[in-house]
């Protein structure tokens, strides 16, 4: 089909030509004028930038000389940046910067090239001061003057673009030094001898701490397409090691390679979505708070989708973590306003159980190493905490087996307590003595020979649903989370008798994150595979539980305090013994000089006894459920304080009262100590003396705090 001809009058063509010609002439004239004045404009812009740095950031910026070396390329020499009253932050001998002209017309500064010779970037930390303080000062000023609220998504998008815009198409860096001096106790030095970007290919050589190692950061960079793929590795197939972490945090970290990829970054509807991946080969971590052994992760990778919204940061559930042949989908969300909200979901789809066990990092679960299983496992966790209403916290966790079976034990036989065995209690990391859990021990007591009063009292106070749950009580864990958050310390835990038993019988006494995780997994294996009956678990628990200074088990405790066998314990004696389980070494402080109990114990007796009565475990009693009939045996009364020295053990042990309900809990001063533990001297609690009686409760507490402070200092905690 032939298109019809369009006849344009010649006069319009002439007019258009004249207009274009005039525009071209104007632009050319402006360009020539700007080119002729560019040196003056450069000096004006530089002076303005130096003044702004001094005014807004308290930075003294000096530039020895500057000038154009091309149409849009500037060369500067002898540059220094010094924060006010701080150490010099940076010096550069020679730097050439080129920008792209077209983006500049729209106000965007995108780098085309960078050439840098002989530069130093020096970060100095002294106590709470640093020569990077100027960043915080600027943020404070901005927060005061900002009128309109900007969403996190927009801030993150602008920041990402600023970073990407500053990645040049071509780069050549020679002899750039980065130094970190942290309070003169830890230092770090990276000398980048060469770093180049040529056609998107990144190559670099970095010398660490002069002669320690040579690293390389190589890969592909395409800032315009928001894509990069870079890898960090060391020369000669050596491991990357981080000496700064070892010196500063007593943590050894090494690995073969780390690879980071940015695949896409898209901003829309106030949300920034960043897609990428991160992987590491042969990671080795040695940190006593995590594990006593090297924790080795041969191969790990995460494909991550990160969302940054107006008021939240989120790792989306489309993300996947890979450990060998096992995988899990995490979901993490932190909402900043109007209330801080923490959300976490973990979804591990049904997969081969052996693949999951093989994926455990070496050195993390020592007693399970070498275990062989069959079948499939699926795991789900849901956690939600709105900090404005902590009592509404949500916590659901489930590990679901399908045809699961244990074929071979690891280092520990999880059924060993079904027969006689030797138990070794530890105090402050040191073994006390060996205790045979069996008939050859005269203090060993069969479950049927223990007073029902004691069974009911202890179960009521420690684990009321022991015979109904499968090792864990989610409601108890949920309440513990709420209480601990409100108290800002680890005041209450959710340990069951099953968890306490596993911790003491099967695991090391080292207080590490790995041990806690291992404890949870072993409890699940025992309870869900019915490896040990509930009756046997309770029997062993009653015979190893700590109930005083070097007093273990109900057999020793009943004879020690009351001179009778466990079968003959009264309701009052049973409630007393249950009361000392969380703080066994404070037991003697609960008695008056005549062997009777102090009055502050009566509410506890009424509470536990009343709870038992409501459940039909004991007759109702308005007089205190045997409180007035409890009498310490004569032989121990000589160690009691005079009645004039009234000490409430709840106040005396206030710093220890962060334990979950349970007789074999870990104590400490705060959540950090509860998770990681602190060593204590292996000293016995002395019998009260006359000197003790004249000390106030405040003095006793202060002495305990001071002693523990010194212990932590000696141990480097």
C-alpha positions as CSV (number, residue, x, y, z in Angstrom):
1,X,0.0,0.0,0.0
2,X,1.5,3.4,-1.0
3,X,1.3,6.1,1.6
4,X,0.0,9.4,0.5
5,X,2.4,12.3,0.0
6,X,2.5,15.0,2.6
7,X,3.3,18.4,1.0
8,X,4.9,20.8,3.5
9,X,5.1,24.4,2.4
10,X,8.7,25.6,1.8
11,X,8.2,28.6,4.1
12,X,7.6,26.3,7.1
13,X,10.7,24.3,6.2
14,X,12.7,27.5,6.2
15,X,11.3,28.6,9.5
16,X,12.1,25.2,11.1
17,X,15.7,25.4,9.8
18,X,16.2,28.9,11.2
19,X,14.8,27.8,14.6
20,X,17.1,24.8,14.8
21,X,20.0,26.8,13.6
22,X,19.4,29.5,16.2
23,X,19.1,26.9,19.0
24,X,22.3,25.2,17.9
25,X,24.1,28.5,17.8
26,X,22.9,29.4,21.3
27,X,23.9,26.0,22.7
28,X,27.3,26.2,21.1
29,X,27.8,29.8,22.4
30,X,26.8,28.7,25.9
31,X,29.1,25.7,25.7
32,X,32.0,27.8,24.5
33,X,31.4,30.4,27.2
34,X,31.0,27.6,29.9
35,X,34.2,26.0,28.6
36,X,36.1,29.2,28.8
37,X,34.8,29.9,32.4
38,X,35.0,26.3,33.7
39,X,38.2,26.8,35.7
40,X,36.6,29.7,37.5
41,X,33.4,27.7,38.0
42,X,35.4,24.7,39.4
43,X,37.1,26.9,42.0
44,X,33.7,28.4,43.0
45,X,32.2,24.9,43.4
46,X,35.2,23.6,45.3
47,X,35.2,26.6,47.7
48,X,31.5,26.1,48.3
49,X,32.0,22.4,49.0
50,X,34.9,23.1,51.4
51,X,32.8,25.7,53.3
52,X,29.8,23.3,53.5
53,X,32.0,20.5,54.8
54,X,33.3,22.9,57.5
55,X,29.8,24.2,58.4
56,X,27.8,21.0,58.3
57,X,30.3,18.4,59.3
58,X,33.1,20.2,61.1
59,X,35.6,18.9,58.5
60,X,38.7,20.7,57.5
61,X,39.2,19.9,53.8
62,X,42.3,21.0,52.0
63,X,43.0,20.7,48.2
64,X,46.5,21.6,47.1
65,X,45.5,22.1,43.4
66,X,42.7,21.2,41.1
67,X,42.0,21.6,37.4
68,X,40.3,20.2,34.3
69,X,42.3,17.6,32.4
70,X,39.5,16.9,29.9
71,X,36.0,18.0,28.9
72,X,34.5,16.5,32.1
73,X,37.5,15.3,34.0
74,X,39.0,16.9,37.0
75,X,42.4,16.2,38.6
76,X,43.1,17.1,42.2
77,X,46.3,16.8,44.2
78,X,47.4,16.8,47.8
79,X,43.9,16.4,49.4
80,X,43.4,16.0,53.2
81,X,40.3,15.6,55.3
82,X,40.6,16.3,59.1
83,X,37.5,16.2,61.4
84,X,37.6,18.9,64.1
85,X,39.6,17.8,67.2
86,X,40.1,14.3,65.7
87,X,42.8,12.4,63.9
88,X,43.2,12.9,60.2
89,X,40.6,10.8,58.3
90,X,42.0,10.8,54.8
91,X,44.9,12.0,52.6
92,X,45.2,11.5,48.8
93,X,48.2,12.4,46.8
94,X,46.6,12.4,43.3
95,X,43.1,11.7,42.1
96,X,41.4,12.1,38.7
97,X,37.6,12.0,38.5
98,X,35.5,12.0,35.3
99,X,31.7,12.3,35.2
100,X,29.2,11.5,32.6
101,X,27.9,14.6,30.9
102,X,24.3,13.5,30.0
103,X,23.2,12.5,33.6
104,X,24.8,15.7,34.8
105,X,22.2,17.7,32.9
106,X,19.5,16.2,35.1
107,X,21.4,16.7,38.4
108,X,22.8,13.2,38.7
109,X,26.5,12.8,39.2
110,X,27.6,9.5,37.7
111,X,31.3,8.7,37.6
112,X,32.8,7.7,34.3
113,X,36.3,7.1,35.6
114,X,38.5,7.3,38.7
115,X,42.3,7.2,38.9
116,X,43.9,7.4,42.4
117,X,47.5,7.2,43.5
118,X,48.8,7.0,47.0
119,X,45.8,7.5,49.3
120,X,45.2,6.8,53.0
121,X,41.9,6.3,54.8
122,X,42.4,6.2,58.6
123,X,39.7,5.3,61.2
124,X,40.7,5.8,64.8
125,X,38.6,4.7,67.8
126,X,39.4,6.1,71.2
127,X,37.1,5.1,74.0
128,X,33.7,6.4,72.8
129,X,35.2,8.8,70.3
130,X,36.0,8.3,66.7
131,X,37.1,10.4,63.7
132,X,33.8,9.4,62.1
133,X,31.7,11.3,64.6
134,X,31.0,14.0,62.0
135,X,28.5,11.6,60.3
136,X,26.4,11.4,63.5
137,X,26.5,15.2,64.0
138,X,25.1,15.7,60.5
139,X,22.4,13.2,61.1
140,X,21.4,14.9,64.2
141,X,21.1,18.3,62.4
142,X,19.1,16.7,59.6
143,X,16.7,15.1,62.0
144,X,15.9,18.5,63.6
145,X,15.5,20.4,60.3
146,X,13.6,17.8,58.3
147,X,10.0,18.8,58.0
148,X,8.5,15.9,56.0
149,X,9.0,12.3,57.0
150,X,10.8,10.2,54.4
151,X,10.1,6.4,54.2
152,X,12.8,3.9,54.7
153,X,12.2,2.5,51.2
154,X,12.9,5.9,49.6
155,X,16.0,6.4,51.8
156,X,17.3,3.0,50.9
157,X,16.7,3.5,47.2
158,X,18.4,6.9,47.2
159,X,21.4,5.4,49.2
160,X,21.7,2.5,46.8
161,X,21.6,4.8,43.8
162,X,24.2,7.1,45.3
163,X,26.5,4.1,45.8
164,X,25.9,2.7,42.3
165,X,26.4,6.1,40.7
166,X,29.8,6.4,42.4
167,X,31.0,3.1,40.8
168,X,32.9,4.2,37.7
169,X,32.9,2.5,34.3
170,X,36.7,2.6,34.4
171,X,38.9,2.6,37.6
172,X,42.6,2.5,38.3
173,X,43.7,2.6,42.0
174,X,47.3,2.3,43.2
175,X,48.5,2.2,46.8
176,X,45.3,2.9,48.7
177,X,45.7,2.2,52.4
178,X,42.8,1.6,54.8
179,X,43.7,1.6,58.5
180,X,41.7,0.9,61.7
181,X,43.0,1.5,65.1
182,X,40.6,0.5,67.9
183,X,41.6,1.8,71.3
184,X,45.2,0.7,70.6
185,X,44.1,-2.9,71.4
186,X,43.3,-4.1,67.9
187,X,44.4,-2.8,64.5
188,X,43.8,-3.6,60.9
189,X,45.6,-2.5,57.7
190,X,44.6,-3.1,54.1
191,X,46.9,-2.0,51.3
192,X,45.3,-2.1,47.9
193,X,48.3,-2.2,45.6
194,X,46.1,-2.3,42.5
195,X,42.3,-2.2,41.9
196,X,40.9,-1.8,38.4
197,X,37.6,-1.9,36.6
198,X,37.9,-2.3,32.8
199,X,34.8,-3.0,30.8
200,X,33.0,-4.2,33.9
201,X,35.8,-6.6,35.0
202,X,36.9,-5.9,38.6
203,X,40.4,-7.1,39.7
204,X,42.3,-6.2,42.8
205,X,45.2,-7.1,45.0
206,X,45.1,-6.3,48.8
207,X,47.9,-6.9,51.3
208,X,46.6,-7.5,54.8
209,X,48.6,-6.2,57.8
210,X,51.8,-5.7,55.7
211,X,52.8,-9.4,55.4
212,X,50.1,-11.5,56.9
213,X,48.1,-12.3,53.7
214,X,47.3,-11.3,50.2
215,X,43.6,-11.1,49.2
216,X,41.8,-10.5,46.0
217,X,38.3,-9.0,45.2
218,X,37.5,-10.0,41.6
219,X,34.4,-10.2,39.6
220,X,31.9,-8.3,37.3
221,X,30.4,-4.9,38.0
222,X,27.6,-3.3,36.0
223,X,26.4,-0.4,38.1
224,X,24.1,0.9,35.4
225,X,22.1,-2.3,35.4
226,X,22.3,-2.7,39.2
227,X,24.2,-5.9,38.9
228,X,27.5,-7.2,40.3
229,X,29.0,-10.5,41.1
230,X,32.2,-10.4,43.1
231,X,34.3,-12.9,45.1
232,X,36.8,-12.5,47.9
233,X,39.6,-15.1,48.2
234,X,43.3,-15.3,49.2
235,X,46.5,-16.1,47.3
236,X,47.8,-19.7,47.1
237,X,44.5,-21.4,48.1
238,X,45.0,-20.1,51.6
239,X,42.1,-19.2,53.9
240,X,40.8,-15.7,54.5
241,X,41.3,-15.0,58.2
242,X,40.0,-12.0,60.2
243,X,42.6,-11.2,62.9
244,X,40.7,-8.1,64.0
245,X,37.8,-10.2,65.3
246,X,40.3,-12.5,67.1
247,X,42.0,-9.6,68.8
248,X,38.8,-7.6,69.6
249,X,36.2,-10.3,70.3
250,X,38.3,-13.4,70.9
251,X,36.6,-14.9,67.8
252,X,38.5,-16.8,65.1
253,X,36.8,-16.7,61.7
254,X,38.2,-18.1,58.5
255,X,36.9,-19.3,55.1
256,X,38.0,-20.1,51.6
257,X,35.8,-17.8,49.5
258,X,32.9,-15.5,49.9
259,X,30.8,-14.6,46.9
260,X,28.2,-11.8,46.7
261,X,25.7,-11.2,43.9
262,X,23.3,-8.3,43.3
263,X,20.8,-9.5,40.8
264,X,18.2,-6.8,40.8
265,X,17.0,-3.7,42.7
266,X,13.6,-2.3,41.9
267,X,11.8,0.6,43.6
268,X,8.0,1.1,43.4
269,X,5.0,1.9,45.7
270,X,7.4,3.1,48.5
271,X,9.1,-0.3,48.6
272,X,12.6,-1.2,47.5
273,X,13.1,-4.8,46.6
274,X,16.7,-6.1,46.4
275,X,17.4,-9.6,45.0
276,X,20.8,-11.2,45.4
277,X,22.7,-14.1,46.9
278,X,25.5,-14.7,49.3
279,X,27.6,-17.9,49.6
280,X,30.6,-19.0,51.6
281,X,32.9,-22.1,51.4
282,X,34.5,-23.9,54.3
283,X,33.6,-21.3,57.0
284,X,35.3,-22.0,60.4
285,X,34.2,-20.2,63.5
286,X,35.8,-20.6,67.0
287,X,34.0,-18.7,69.7
288,X,33.5,-20.1,73.2
289,X,30.1,-18.6,73.5
290,X,28.9,-20.5,70.5
291,X,30.8,-23.8,71.0
292,X,33.9,-25.2,72.6
293,X,35.0,-26.7,69.3
294,X,35.6,-25.3,65.8
295,X,32.2,-24.9,64.1
296,X,32.7,-25.8,60.4
297,X,30.3,-25.0,57.6
298,X,31.6,-26.6,54.4
299,X,29.1,-25.0,52.0
300,X,26.4,-22.4,52.7
301,X,24.3,-20.1,50.5
302,X,21.4,-17.8,50.8
303,X,19.2,-16.6,47.8
304,X,17.7,-13.5,49.4
305,X,14.9,-11.1,48.5
306,X,15.1,-8.1,50.8
307,X,12.3,-5.6,51.1
308,X,12.6,-2.1,52.5
309,X,9.3,-0.4,53.0
310,X,8.1,2.9,54.5
311,X,8.6,1.7,58.1
312,X,10.0,-1.8,57.9
313,X,12.9,-4.0,56.8
314,X,12.1,-7.5,55.7
315,X,13.8,-10.7,54.4
316,X,11.0,-12.2,52.3
317,X,9.8,-15.8,52.6
318,X,10.8,-16.3,48.9
319,X,14.4,-16.4,50.2
320,X,16.1,-19.8,50.7
321,X,19.0,-20.9,52.9
322,X,21.0,-23.9,51.6
323,X,23.2,-26.0,53.8
324,X,24.6,-28.9,51.8
325,X,21.5,-30.8,50.6
326,X,19.1,-29.2,53.1
327,X,17.1,-26.0,52.6
328,X,14.9,-23.7,54.6
329,X,12.8,-20.6,53.9
330,X,13.3,-17.8,56.4
331,X,11.0,-14.8,56.9
332,X,12.3,-11.9,59.1
333,X,10.6,-8.5,59.5
334,X,11.4,-5.6,61.7
335,X,8.8,-2.8,61.9
336,X,10.0,0.5,63.3
337,X,6.8,2.5,63.8
338,X,4.4,3.3,65.2
339,X,5.4,0.3,67.4
340,X,8.5,-1.9,67.1
341,X,7.4,-5.3,65.9
342,X,9.6,-8.4,65.5
343,X,8.4,-11.2,63.2
344,X,10.1,-14.4,62.3
345,X,8.9,-17.4,60.4
346,X,10.9,-20.5,59.3
347,X,9.6,-23.0,56.9
348,X,11.6,-26.1,56.1
349,X,9.6,-28.2,53.7
350,X,9.5,-31.9,54.1
351,X,12.8,-33.3,53.1
352,X,15.2,-36.3,53.7
353,X,15.9,-36.5,57.5
354,X,19.5,-37.7,56.9
355,X,20.1,-34.6,54.7
356,X,19.1,-32.4,57.5
357,X,21.3,-34.2,60.1
358,X,24.2,-34.1,57.6
359,X,23.7,-30.3,57.1
360,X,24.4,-29.6,60.8
361,X,27.7,-27.7,61.0
362,X,30.6,-29.9,62.3
363,X,31.3,-29.1,66.0
364,X,27.8,-27.7,66.7
365,X,26.0,-30.8,67.9
366,X,28.8,-32.9,69.2
367,X,26.8,-35.7,70.7
368,X,24.8,-36.2,67.5
369,X,27.7,-36.4,65.1
370,X,27.6,-39.7,63.2
371,X,23.9,-40.3,63.9
372,X,22.1,-42.1,61.1
373,X,18.4,-41.8,60.5
374,X,15.8,-42.5,58.0
375,X,12.5,-40.9,57.0
376,X,11.5,-37.3,56.4
377,X,11.3,-34.2,58.6
378,X,9.4,-30.9,58.2
379,X,9.8,-27.8,60.4
380,X,7.7,-24.7,61.0
381,X,8.2,-21.8,63.3
382,X,6.0,-18.6,63.8
383,X,7.1,-15.8,66.1
384,X,5.4,-12.4,66.5
385,X,6.1,-9.7,69.1
386,X,4.5,-6.3,69.2
387,X,6.6,-4.4,71.8
388,X,3.6,-2.3,72.8
389,X,1.6,-5.4,73.9
390,X,4.2,-8.0,74.8
391,X,1.7,-10.3,76.5
392,X,0.2,-11.0,73.1
393,X,3.4,-12.5,71.8
394,X,2.9,-15.5,69.4
395,X,5.2,-18.5,69.4
396,X,4.5,-21.7,67.5
397,X,7.1,-24.4,66.7
398,X,6.7,-27.8,65.2
399,X,9.1,-30.5,63.9
400,X,7.0,-33.1,62.1
401,X,8.4,-36.5,61.3
402,X,7.3,-38.9,58.6
403,X,8.4,-42.5,59.0
404,X,11.3,-41.2,61.0
405,X,13.6,-43.8,62.7
406,X,17.1,-43.7,64.4
407,X,19.3,-46.3,62.8
408,X,22.6,-45.5,64.6
409,X,23.5,-43.4,67.6
410,X,26.0,-40.6,67.4
411,X,28.6,-40.1,70.2
412,X,25.9,-40.5,72.9
413,X,23.5,-43.3,73.4
414,X,20.3,-41.5,74.1
415,X,18.9,-44.6,75.8
416,X,21.7,-45.0,78.3
417,X,19.6,-43.9,81.3
418,X,17.2,-46.8,80.8
419,X,19.7,-48.9,82.8
420,X,22.0,-48.1,85.7
421,X,24.6,-45.4,85.0
422,X,27.0,-43.0,86.7
423,X,26.1,-39.3,87.0
424,X,28.7,-36.6,87.6
425,X,27.3,-33.3,88.8
426,X,29.3,-30.2,88.1
427,X,29.5,-26.9,90.0
428,X,31.1,-23.9,88.3
429,X,32.6,-26.1,85.6
430,X,34.2,-28.6,87.9
431,X,33.1,-32.2,88.7
432,X,31.9,-32.8,92.3
433,X,31.7,-36.5,92.6
434,X,30.3,-39.6,90.8
435,X,26.8,-40.7,91.8
436,X,25.6,-44.1,90.7
437,X,22.0,-44.0,89.6
438,X,21.0,-47.5,90.5
439,X,20.4,-49.9,93.5
440,X,24.1,-50.0,94.4
441,X,23.7,-46.5,95.7
442,X,22.0,-46.5,99.1
443,X,20.4,-43.1,98.4
444,X,19.0,-44.1,95.1
445,X,15.2,-44.2,95.4
446,X,12.8,-45.9,93.0
447,X,9.9,-43.8,91.8
448,X,7.3,-45.9,93.7
449,X,9.3,-45.4,96.9
450,X,9.1,-41.6,96.8
451,X,6.3,-39.8,98.7
452,X,3.4,-38.9,96.5
453,X,3.4,-35.5,98.3
454,X,6.9,-34.7,96.9
455,X,6.0,-35.9,93.4
456,X,2.9,-33.7,93.3
457,X,4.6,-30.7,94.9
458,X,7.6,-30.8,92.6
459,X,5.6,-31.4,89.4
460,X,3.2,-28.6,90.4
461,X,6.0,-26.1,90.9
462,X,8.3,-27.2,88.1
463,X,6.4,-28.9,85.3
464,X,2.6,-29.5,85.8
465,X,2.1,-30.9,82.3
466,X,5.1,-33.3,82.3
467,X,3.1,-36.4,81.6
468,X,1.1,-34.6,78.8
469,X,3.7,-32.7,76.8
470,X,6.3,-34.0,74.4
471,X,9.3,-32.2,75.9
472,X,8.2,-28.6,75.4
473,X,5.4,-26.4,76.6
474,X,4.8,-23.6,74.0
475,X,2.5,-21.6,76.3
476,X,5.3,-21.6,78.9
477,X,7.8,-20.5,76.3
478,X,5.4,-17.8,75.1
479,X,4.9,-16.4,78.6
480,X,8.6,-16.5,79.3
481,X,9.3,-14.4,76.2
482,X,6.7,-11.8,77.3
483,X,8.0,-11.7,80.9
484,X,11.7,-11.5,79.9
485,X,11.0,-8.7,77.4
486,X,9.1,-6.6,80.0
487,X,11.8,-7.2,82.6
488,X,14.6,-6.6,80.1
489,X,16.4,-9.6,81.5
490,X,16.2,-13.4,81.6
491,X,13.9,-13.7,84.6
492,X,11.8,-16.6,83.5
493,X,12.5,-19.6,81.2
494,X,10.5,-22.3,79.6
495,X,12.5,-25.3,80.5
496,X,10.7,-28.6,81.2
497,X,11.9,-31.5,83.3
498,X,12.7,-33.2,80.1
499,X,15.0,-30.4,79.1
500,X,16.7,-30.2,82.5
501,X,17.3,-33.9,82.5
502,X,18.9,-33.9,79.0
503,X,21.0,-30.9,79.8
504,X,22.5,-32.6,82.9
505,X,22.8,-36.2,81.7
506,X,23.8,-36.0,78.1
507,X,25.5,-32.6,77.5
508,X,28.7,-30.8,78.5
509,X,28.4,-28.2,81.3
510,X,29.7,-25.5,79.0
511,X,27.1,-22.7,78.6
512,X,27.0,-22.2,74.8
513,X,24.4,-21.5,72.2
514,X,25.3,-24.8,70.6
515,X,24.6,-26.7,73.8
516,X,21.1,-25.1,74.1
517,X,20.2,-26.0,70.6
518,X,21.5,-29.5,71.0
519,X,19.5,-29.9,74.2
520,X,16.3,-29.0,72.3
521,X,17.0,-31.4,69.5
522,X,17.9,-34.3,71.9
523,X,14.7,-33.7,73.9
524,X,12.7,-33.9,70.7
525,X,14.4,-37.2,69.7
526,X,13.8,-38.8,73.1
527,X,10.2,-37.6,73.5
528,X,8.9,-38.1,70.0
529,X,10.6,-41.4,69.5
530,X,9.7,-42.6,73.0
531,X,13.3,-43.6,73.7
532,X,12.8,-43.3,77.5
533,X,9.5,-43.6,79.4
534,X,8.1,-40.6,81.3
535,X,8.3,-42.6,84.6
536,X,12.0,-43.4,84.1
537,X,12.8,-39.8,83.2
538,X,11.1,-38.6,86.3
539,X,12.8,-41.2,88.5
540,X,16.2,-40.2,87.2
541,X,15.4,-36.5,87.6
542,X,14.4,-37.0,91.2
543,X,17.6,-38.8,91.9
544,X,20.0,-36.3,90.3
545,X,18.4,-33.0,91.1
546,X,20.5,-30.6,93.2
547,X,18.9,-29.8,96.5
548,X,21.6,-28.1,98.5
549,X,25.3,-27.6,98.9
550,X,26.7,-31.0,97.6
551,X,23.2,-32.5,98.1
552,X,21.9,-34.4,95.1
553,X,18.7,-36.4,94.7
554,X,15.7,-36.8,96.9
555,X,17.3,-39.6,98.9
556,X,20.1,-37.4,100.1
557,X,17.9,-34.4,100.5
558,X,15.2,-36.0,102.6
559,X,17.8,-37.5,105.0
560,X,19.9,-34.3,105.0
561,X,17.2,-31.9,106.0
562,X,14.7,-34.1,107.9
563,X,16.5,-37.3,108.8
564,X,13.9,-39.5,107.0
565,X,13.4,-41.5,103.9
566,X,11.8,-40.0,100.7
567,X,8.7,-42.3,101.3
568,X,7.9,-40.6,104.6
569,X,7.9,-36.9,103.5
570,X,4.9,-34.9,104.6
571,X,3.1,-32.3,102.5
572,X,4.9,-29.5,104.2
573,X,8.4,-31.1,103.8
574,X,7.6,-31.8,100.2
575,X,6.6,-28.2,99.4
576,X,9.7,-27.0,101.1
577,X,12.0,-29.3,99.1
578,X,10.1,-28.2,95.9
579,X,10.7,-24.5,96.9
580,X,14.5,-24.9,97.1
581,X,14.9,-26.5,93.6
582,X,15.4,-23.1,91.8
583,X,17.9,-21.9,94.4
584,X,19.2,-25.0,96.2
585,X,22.1,-23.3,97.9
586,X,19.8,-20.8,99.6
587,X,17.9,-23.6,101.4
588,X,19.4,-23.0,104.9
589,X,18.5,-19.3,104.8
590,X,14.8,-20.2,104.8
591,X,14.9,-21.6,108.4
592,X,14.8,-19.8,111.8
593,X,17.2,-20.7,114.6
594,X,14.6,-23.2,116.1
595,X,14.4,-25.1,112.8
596,X,11.1,-23.7,111.7
597,X,10.5,-21.9,108.5
598,X,10.6,-18.1,108.2
599,X,7.3,-16.4,107.8
600,X,7.8,-15.1,104.3
601,X,7.6,-18.7,103.0
602,X,4.0,-19.1,104.0
603,X,2.5,-17.5,100.8
604,X,4.5,-19.9,98.7
605,X,3.1,-22.9,100.7
606,X,-0.5,-21.5,100.3
607,X,0.0,-21.0,96.6
608,X,1.5,-24.4,95.8
609,X,-0.7,-26.2,98.3
610,X,-3.8,-24.5,97.0
611,X,-2.9,-25.3,93.5
612,X,-2.5,-29.0,94.4
613,X,-5.8,-29.0,96.3
614,X,-7.7,-27.5,93.3
615,X,-6.3,-30.4,91.2
616,X,-7.3,-33.0,93.8
617,X,-3.7,-33.8,94.7
618,X,-4.0,-33.0,98.4
619,X,-6.8,-32.1,100.8
620,X,-7.6,-28.4,101.2
621,X,-5.9,-26.8,104.2
622,X,-6.5,-23.3,105.5
623,X,-3.5,-23.5,107.9
624,X,-0.7,-23.4,105.3
625,X,-0.4,-27.0,104.0
626,X,2.1,-28.2,106.6
627,X,4.1,-25.0,106.8
628,X,4.0,-24.9,110.6
629,X,5.1,-28.5,110.9
630,X,8.3,-28.3,108.9
631,X,11.3,-28.7,111.2
632,X,15.0,-28.9,110.2
633,X,16.8,-31.8,111.9
634,X,18.7,-31.0,115.0
635,X,22.2,-31.6,113.6
636,X,21.9,-28.8,111.1
637,X,20.4,-26.1,113.3
638,X,23.9,-25.1,114.6
639,X,24.5,-23.5,111.2
640,X,21.5,-21.3,111.1
641,X,21.5,-17.6,111.5
642,X,20.1,-16.0,114.7
643,X,16.5,-14.9,114.3
644,X,17.6,-11.2,114.6
645,X,19.4,-11.5,111.2
646,X,16.3,-11.9,109.0
647,X,17.3,-12.4,105.4
648,X,14.7,-12.9,102.7
649,X,16.4,-15.4,100.3
650,X,14.4,-14.0,97.5
651,X,16.1,-10.7,98.1
652,X,19.5,-12.4,98.9
653,X,19.5,-14.2,95.6
654,X,17.9,-11.4,93.6
655,X,20.7,-11.4,91.1
656,X,20.2,-15.2,90.6
657,X,16.5,-15.0,90.3
658,X,16.5,-15.0,86.5
659,X,16.3,-18.8,86.2
660,X,13.4,-20.6,84.6
661,X,11.4,-22.6,87.1
662,X,13.5,-25.7,87.5
663,X,16.0,-27.1,89.8
664,X,18.9,-27.5,87.4
665,X,18.9,-24.1,85.7
666,X,21.8,-21.9,84.7
667,X,22.1,-18.7,86.7
668,X,23.6,-15.4,85.7
669,X,23.1,-11.7,85.9
670,X,21.4,-11.0,82.6
671,X,20.3,-12.4,79.3
672,X,23.8,-12.4,77.8
673,X,25.2,-14.3,80.8
674,X,22.2,-16.7,80.7
675,X,22.9,-17.6,77.0
676,X,26.7,-17.7,77.1
677,X,27.4,-18.3,80.8
678,X,30.2,-17.0,83.1
679,X,32.5,-19.2,85.1
680,X,32.5,-19.0,88.9
681,X,35.0,-20.1,91.5
682,X,34.5,-23.6,92.9
683,X,33.8,-22.5,96.4
684,X,31.4,-23.9,98.9
685,X,28.8,-21.8,100.6
686,X,30.0,-21.3,104.2
687,X,27.8,-21.8,107.2
688,X,26.6,-18.4,108.5
689,X,28.8,-16.8,111.1
690,X,28.4,-14.1,113.7
691,X,29.9,-11.6,111.2
692,X,27.2,-12.4,108.7
693,X,24.5,-11.6,111.2
694,X,25.5,-7.9,111.4
695,X,25.6,-7.4,107.6
696,X,22.6,-5.8,106.1
697,X,20.8,-7.4,103.2
698,X,22.1,-4.6,100.9
699,X,25.7,-5.3,102.0
700,X,25.3,-9.0,101.2
701,X,24.0,-8.3,97.8
702,X,26.7,-5.8,97.1
703,X,29.4,-8.3,98.1
704,X,28.0,-10.9,95.7
705,X,27.9,-8.4,92.9
706,X,31.5,-7.3,93.5
707,X,32.8,-10.8,93.7
708,X,31.2,-11.8,90.4
709,X,32.4,-8.6,88.7
710,X,36.0,-9.5,89.6
711,X,35.5,-13.0,88.3
712,X,34.3,-11.8,85.0
713,X,37.2,-9.3,84.7
714,X,39.7,-12.1,85.4
715,X,38.2,-14.3,82.8
716,X,38.0,-11.6,80.1
717,X,34.2,-11.4,80.1
